[in-house]
Amino acid sequence: MRRLTPSARRFLAHRKGVLVRLALWSLAESGQAFLVGYAVARSVDEGFLAGDPGRGLLWLGAALVGVLFGAPVVRGVFAQLAGVTEPLRDGLVRRAVDRSMDRAARGGPGGTDRAAVSRLTNQVEIARDSFAGLVLTLRSFVFTAVGALLGLLSLHPALLVVVLPPLAAGLALFLVTLRPMAAAQRRALAADEALGDHAAHARAALRDLTACGTGPGAERRGADLVAEAAAAARTLAGWAAVRTASLGVAGHLPVLALLLAVEWLRGRGVSAGALLGAFTYLVQSLLPALHTLMTALGAAGSRLLVVLDRILGPEQEQEQEQEQEQEQAGTREQVREPGPAPSSASPPAAAAFAAHTAVVPAVDLRAVTLSYGVRAEPVLDALDLRVAPGEHIAVVGPSGIGKSTLTRLVAGTLAPSRGEVCVAGRVVTGRPAAELAALRVLVPQEAYVFSGTVGDNLAYLRTDASRSELDTAVEAFGLRPLVDRLGGLDGTVRPAELSPGERQLLALVRAHLSPAPLLLLDEATCHLDPAAEARAEENLARRPGTLLVVAHRLSSAVRADRTLVLDGVRAECGTHEELLSRSPLYRELTGHWRTGPSRRP
């Protein structure tokens, strides 16, 4: 509000001529309000009660002229209103465009400004309509009230003594509710948005919630958000009740007070016509104008302030964006840096990683950004990651956050929009398929097996593998029952007759036998039960080379040397214990899961 006040003053200062003409038309409205009640009073006192019906009808004719004169007054007001509202709309459009272009030029976080279209269309129209409504109601109330109060004073000063106190009390009570009710509306809106955001994320991550065992935690979080939204709604309803009471005080007490004070007023010389004129002022002018004012300030005023703050107040947003950029920059440095030096119980992979500056990284991502389209939001934004040879890395995050995209980038099947991806010191983008096959193996979620023998499927990536090596791998992965059912290594594989889990086990054994130094598992164990998954990952981790796993269960993260957490805003990389202390998303994914396979020795 404080930020908008200077802008509002500058805007109005440049339109003094329009405001003066608007005030002149509004003065005519004051005259109309004054004339109607005054004419009614005179028609009674000087006409009908005085035995002169003609004079009474003449005064009523004057009141009718005042009512009919309202039409050209309204036309003149609306003609001048356009001179205020249309420049406001044009200025808001320019500001919205400038803001969006400035953000695009600065290359702020999040890429394109998704709210720009809303600001240019819906929000600008809301601001214009709300502003026009406020100008009309404020102007109408002020000038109508002036005309009606002057009319009451002209009829008899005692009428003001009766009418003004309840009218002022109701208006004061209403004004007192403006600030707290606006705050309550903001809290209710924030609670509603938080609940909707949680519901959207939970719906998109149902598989992750089920696999990671975090469903109860998400349910409790949703219950807390529902409780917060309900509390905010109750607070808002309480202030709405106070506002309704203010409308009742201002809208009904003046009439009631006037009725109760009739005898007192008659004793002070107030005529019957003056009393009828006072009722006319209240019912026809003051109370309708006051009711419209309260309604407009309560609804249109709140909308106008919120919309203008979004369009005219980018300074705070820019500061937040700069803080986010700095935070992301710091995060990227954290991702590039290795974890603490391994203890004596750490695996050889961790020891190799501690000396990563002396060897070529197995995987090296340098400020990698990927967007599926020129104006699309980046899936990965300036991500840095260095994986040492022999290291076991898990990747976790909500569904759709970019985990599969990361594996495709490392595999070389997808080119980054910006940045560089290296495997074993070689840039993978644009490299021939044969060279990529020698560097890495990618096992997707839907494993591929082909019609042929079991041995051919298992030895597809290493055709010189001996039968004893195949048998050893089959035993290690617990694949013997399936192989025996198919007729041994020479048995025939019919892909349509295999379950998704069986196809995954065949593909995992094939990857285990591959000579490629890097294995990429993109949820390649999602159809296995936890025990089979643990067995497969432990065998793959013992295999010489580097293992990068897009985790389907958080037990995969516990088994890994380090875990990369993607959440769309920042990336965190560290051990399970480190991430529990510094990554809110990782703690949320973990939930109350505390059992399952431990880290491999």
Disulfide bonds with the S-S distance in Angstrom:
none
